[in-house]
Amino acid sequence: MDGTATLWFDEELASCSLADKRLDRRLRQLVGRMGGSIGASIPLACQDWANTKAAYPVLLERPRRGG
């Protein structure tokens, strides 16, 4: 990724805090994949079964309340 993409991710996801640091990392990876495949299904954007399977825990994560 170039510097512009990194800044965009940082700005958009700065306030995002999932329950696990691994989920935070996966979220950023997923946003990158989905951003590069606008309009594609999750399996198509993720390109393989392992990445598709890894996307779903991120999507199913409930936001934490109260900081």
N, C-alpha and C positions, 0 to 999 in steps of 0.2 A: 504494500500500500504506500501511496505517496503521502507527503506531509498534510495535504489538504484533507484527505480521507481520515487520517488520524485525528486531526483537529475536529472534524465533524463528529466522529464517534465520541471523542472525549466530551464535547459540548452536549450532545444529545443524551449520553448515558451517564453523565457526571453524578446525577442524583439517584441513580439506580443502585440499589444495594440488595442483592439477593442473599438468601440464607447461607450460601456457601460460596467461597471465592472461586471454586471451579465453575459454578453456574454463572458467575460474573464473566469469567473468561469465555465460556461457551456462548453467552449472550452476545458478546462483541464479535465472535466468530460468525454467529448466525446472522447478525445484522450486516456484516460484510458480505456474506454469501447472498442474502436476500437483496441487498443493495445492488449487487452485480447481476441479479436476475429478476428485475422488476416484473411482476405479473406472473412469475413462474410458481408452480406448486412447491411446497417444502421439499419433497423428494427430488424434484428436478433441480432446485437451487442447491441442495446439499450434495448432489451428484453420486452419492453412494449410500449403502444401507447404514454403515457405522455413523456417518455424520447425520443422517436422517434420524436415527434412533437417539442420538445425543441431543438433538434439537428439542425433542418433546419434553424432557424434564424442565428445560428452561421455559417453555411455553406454558407449562402447567404450574409453575412456581407461583405461590400466592405472595403478594407484597407484604412486607413486615409493617406493623403499625407502631407508632410511637417512638421511632428512632432508636 
